[in-house]
Every structure is written in C-alpha cells, then in structure tokens.
Amino acid sequence: MSRTTGLCAIAVLLMAGLLASAARSETYRANTPPWRGQWIWAPRNPEAPAMEVDLHRWLLQRPGGWGTALVHRVIGNAAVSGLSGVYWHLEDQHGRRLYPSQARAMVLAWPNWGADFGAVDYPALAAALAKQCDLPFWLVARSSAVAVEAQQQYPGIPVMSAEELTGHATVPASDLDVDQSAKRWLAHDTYRFRRVFQIEQPVERAELTITAQKRYRLFLDGELIGHDSDWWRGETYDLTSLLTPGEHVLAVEVEPEDALAGLLVNLRWFDAQGGQRLLVTDQAWRCSTGGGPDWAKPGYDDAGWAVPGVVGIEGVGPRFRLKEPWRNPRQPAGSGDAGLPAHRVKQLTVRASVHTDTAQRVVDGSTDDRASWQAQSMPTTLELILPEPTRLREVRIHSGYLQFDGNPSGVSSLKAYRLETFEGGRWVNLVEPVTQAPAYRGQAREEFVAYHAFSPRRVSRLRLVILDSYDTGKRVGCPDKPCVPQEERVCFIREIELIKSFDE
C-alpha cells in the first residue's frame, strides 16, 4: 500500500522570493502540515460483511448529504466499521445512472441536494478512497448496458451483476449503525504496533505527531516517549536529539474504547541539507496483542506479527476532524521537561509606531483586555527586541478587545499582518504573511490565539506589521453603520508570546 495524503487538509505554501535562510519556515495552520498515512488497527476480520451502497437510497433516507462529503462519509463508515469491502450500485431502482454517462437522458438529475450525478463521478471517487483505506471495491450493474459501459469507463474496477451480488453478506450503507458495527467487527483488545526504520544521515530536526483512539503509550527504541488519551488534539514530540544514524524502532501500545479504534502517526525528519523524510502509519507496520516484555525494543523478532487493518485516513474516519497536534508540543518523557515545554522569552524590549507608552503591555504576561496595546492608523508596527539572540519555534499572538462579544469590542482583532525577523541588515518574513486571519466568533479568551509555529530559527529582533483589523468602524453611538473613518480604526494586541526551541 502506498503512502497516502490525508484528505481535508489545508496546504501551506511558502512565499515565493523568501531568502534561502528562511526557506524552511512554515506557518502551521489548520491541519497543516497535513496528516499523512492511514489510521491502522487490528487486522480486518475476514468474516465481516461488505457494505452495499445505493447512493439514491441513502439520499432518500438521509437527506442533507452533499456530494463529495457524502462519499467520504460512506467510505469512512465502511472503513471504521471494519467491513470487508464495498459494493457500489451504478443505478437506482428505476434504471437511472448514478454516474456520468453518455446516455444523459438516463442520468439521475438531483442537484437540489448537492448530488449532481451527471457532473461528478462518485463511483470513481469512492473507488479511490476505498483503495486508500485498503477496502476491496466492486461496481454493481443491474442492466447489461450499464455493465458494458462501466467496464469501459472504469478499467481495473471489477463489475458484477445484481444477480451475482445475491447471497453475499452485505450491510446497506443507509442502515449502517457505525458504533454498533464497529463493536462487532473491530477487535477491542489492547494492540501493540511496531515499525523498524533507518536513519541514513545526521538529523537536523525531527518531529513526531501522534493521536490514537483512544489511549496510547509511545516508545522509541524501547524508551517511553509519552502517552495520552485525547484523540481530538494529537501531540507533537521533538525527537531531534534521539534520532541518530542507524536502525530505530517506533512502538505504540493502543487501548481502544467501546467502538471506534485506530492509530495515526507521522514522523518527519530533516538532514543538514534540508532534505525531508516521512514515516507514517501504513501496512508496513506490524501489530499484535502480545509480544512479551521486549516487544518495544530494537532487535525484537516480530516476524509472527500481523499486518494491521486500515480503518481510514484523516478526513475519512475513524475521526473526521482533528485539532492541530503542532499546537500541542511536548518534550519526550525523561527529557527533564515533560510537562509544559512552552518556555517563553522574557525581559523583552518593545517599540511601537503609536502609543509607545503602553506597548510594553504586550509582553507583560497578561492577556487581560486592560493590559493591551492599541494599534491605530494602520499599517502600524510593533517591534520586539530579545535580550539575546534566541532560537524560537513559535509565536503566539493574542488580539482583540474581548471584554464584550458585541459591538465594537469583539471585532478589534487582527485581520491582515506580517510577522518579520531582522536578518542580514533587513526585515524578512518569518512566516507566510496573513491576509485573512480567523475572525472572533465568541470563543473563550484563551482559545482566541493566532499560533505561528515554524522550523527553529535564531532571532534577535521580531516585528509585527499590522495591515488591517476587523474593526468595522461601528461604535456604541452608531451601531447600525460605520461612524469611524478607516484611518482611525483600531486593533488591540493583548499579548505576544515568543516560545523558545526545545534545544534552548
């Protein structure tokens, strides 16, 4: 099985024209860098039934599904339930095609629910997803004409007649209860996973991101790295100092909950030339419910261990939305700081282009509204001078005057800005410029933060250039229309945190 790219991921593009020294800087936003690889679990039960999908029937019973997302859900349900395959009907009970066809008059036209069978090739999409999830996939044709057309249109995908399907053990997709079927067809033992790999060259940087459904214990070369039981967030561990040239083994012990189960691991490392290697959870791993006391150590013979089953890829089960693990960084256990590794740079000097008397408030350690600084007449600059050059890995910006959710306080947050560092006698972008930051939507104060994590970088001066805010110009006296001109609108910065690299 080839390595797969996590769906529903938002790609990060490096800004063209950055200096070579900044080429590896990245801004990690929602699901970026994307999860890659597969959710893996116990070997698939060969006695499990297959899913039978009639997309027309699904829409009749479960309206509100929209095209591609609907197919993702259907295939995700099959994968996470541990089913043995997918039978995909090409026609409804009236003989209308559920795929693009030259016989356009016979194609079901149903755009009102976002399922346009004449424009979107749902069987091809479903087959591609099934392949990523290691699910056998068949097309089912009720008529000989559709069977002939399908064999030409979908080479490589087996086509069977509806008569041949009779007698096969199937579960209708529209009737599937994912939790109940997962309880029946997924093993619920505690499983152990191993993956042996090689490091060819000295490692400049190495990060491992992991989540599991539900509890995991992570080992590298037999040593405990960390553990957690919250699948929603995921964690990132800095393994730079632990990955030396030679053979290593990743090992994870996972305890499931009642129904859904799975493990997702991404390890990426860089050499001194910036070359990147990626190791993900896939069927190159091995799994077992046993293993003895040395199962996580190098040199252990796992020849008798099984190939894991695939229970989805990120975006297609077992969990469909994950918070960004790079926002939850951790030091490996035993490193001396396994608790809170987010060490802030302190004793910063602050300069500002306006309201210089209050600029120092942005590094006073408080995110309180009254301890904030106000940017006005944008573009406005705020410069932070470090006490000494320091390797940073993250900048966190708390913005907006959030004492009230309403007008105008909740709309005074950052909208467009640049985060720059001073190098070689000039200011250069530390991360990709932000043109449309997420707007405040009534979140709790501690959750409304702009996170910018990047490859560790030595910084002596950092500058925030504020280009625009979400201030609408409305005020208490004029709630219905703007009464403040553009040049007088404001942006509040409550706090800026500079987070040191793990090796500082």
Sequence and secondary structure as in RCSB ss.txt:
>XXXX:A:sequence
MSRTTGLCAIAVLLMAGLLASAARSETYRANTPPWRGQWIWAPRNPEAPAMEVDLHRWLLQRPGGWGTALVHRVI
GNAAVSGLSGVYWHLEDQHGRRLYPSQARAMVLAWPNWGADFGAVDYPALAAALAKQCDLPFWLVARSSAVAVEA
QQQYPGIPVMSAEELTGHATVPASDLDVDQSAKRWLAHDTYRFRRVFQIEQPVERAELTITAQKRYRLFLDGELI
GHDSDWWRGETYDLTSLLTPGEHVLAVEVEPEDALAGLLVNLRWFDAQGGQRLLVTDQAWRCSTGGGPDWAKPGY
DDAGWAVPGVVGIEGVGPRFRLKEPWRNPRQPAGSGDAGLPAHRVKQLTVRASVHTDTAQRVVDGSTDDRASWQA
QSMPTTLELILPEPTRLREVRIHSGYLQFDGNPSGVSSLKAYRLETFEGGRWVNLVEPVTQAPAYRGQAREEFVA
YHAFSPRRVSRLRLVILDSYDTGKRVGCPDKPCVPQEERVCFIREIELIKSFDE
>XXXX:A:secstr
    B TT       TT  GGGTT     TT S  BS EEES   TT  EEEE HHHHHHHSTT  HHHHHHHHH
HHHHHTT S EEEESB TTS BSS  S GGGB   GGGT  TTT  HHHHHHHHHHHTT  EEEEESSHHHHHHH
HHHSTTS EEEHHHHTTS EEEGGG  HHHHHHHHS  S EEEEEEEEE S EEEEEEEEEEESEEEEEETTEEE
EEE  TTT EEEE TTT  SEEEEEEEEEE  SS  EEEEEEEEEETT  EEEEE STTSEEES   TTTTSTT 
  TT B  EEEEBTTBSS S    GGGSEE  TTSS  S    B  S EEEESS GGGGGGGGSS   GGG EEE
ESSSEEEEEEEEEEEEEEEEEEEES  S SSTTGGG SEEEEEEEEEETTEEEESS  BSS     S  GGG  E
EEEEEEEEEEEEEEEEEEES  S BTTBTTS  S GGG EEEEEEEEEEE TT 
